[in-house]
């Protein structure tokens, strides 16, 4: 296609794909394919993280790119690539930078590009706002002719949008990483979280909350709404949720509200805290409005064996015994679960006390659940 005749609508559609690409699972695949088609190229590549000796990098490709080509470039041929370090934000061809003779005689062309039927390469290097270096490369076979001035102009027009979209994706990924980190921390502490919308309907909940709701012991779901087991508790819960919701529309500090819910099983009551969430400027119909925190006093935070061994120098058996005590078992029960004799348990306990600096079972349990030990290992009980 003659890019000199690209319509305004086509350009706008391509720019829209570029911004949509920031949120795609496989980013910019659609926009690269569209750009490849417009430029009559056999390949279009966006290198989001250049390869290094310790990292194969990350690239997105449009066109019939073989698995070999991706793997070979990321592991070996990146080191031979002479078409790098371009002036940021400028569009150049490989022959402009190297000259045709040097390009044809390069190992990179002869060993990598020629077998892939690549001769002409149009490229630009981008630097996002957080300092990330990205590379855009458009490739053509020799028979299709060189890239035109109009081809370069089209890419030049797209570069600011692509740079902003790459920066946007970086921000989204950092936010997602932080969200997953905080969610994992809450899970390890065995705190259930439930997000409600303005209609008191459940939008999402973490695994700890899902486990408590599945038990149906004090709190459950009815038509996607929270329902306490006893009528008096349920009335109090709904009233409390309504009060917190009203806080969102009033100026002033947002105050968390708390309540305990009795359980039909007779086990210790569930602790519930409800607080409002800030309003989001989003067109989505269902917006997160409230968060409900749940805590079962019988559920203990997870403690991992390897972390205990690293923190306190415990042996594997001492660490396993400590974990059993942290989960609420008595010395006798812990010994039975680990098939350890009573006298041996006492010997291990003297060593554990000496290494952790405590003198009683209760102090040991309190110390463990208030230490960084709960953040080590995986999130499952050992």
Beta strands, then each sheet from edge to edge (+ up, - down):
strand 1: 43-49
strand 2: 58-62
strand 3: 91-93
strand 4: 120-127
strand 5: 133-140
strand 6: 192-197
strand 7: 202-205
strand 8: 219-222
strand 9: 225-228
strand 10: 257-261
strand 11: 270-276
strand 12: 288-296
sheet 1: 2+ 1- 5+ 4- 3+
sheet 2: 7+ 6- 12+ 11- 10+
sheet 3: 8+ 9-
end
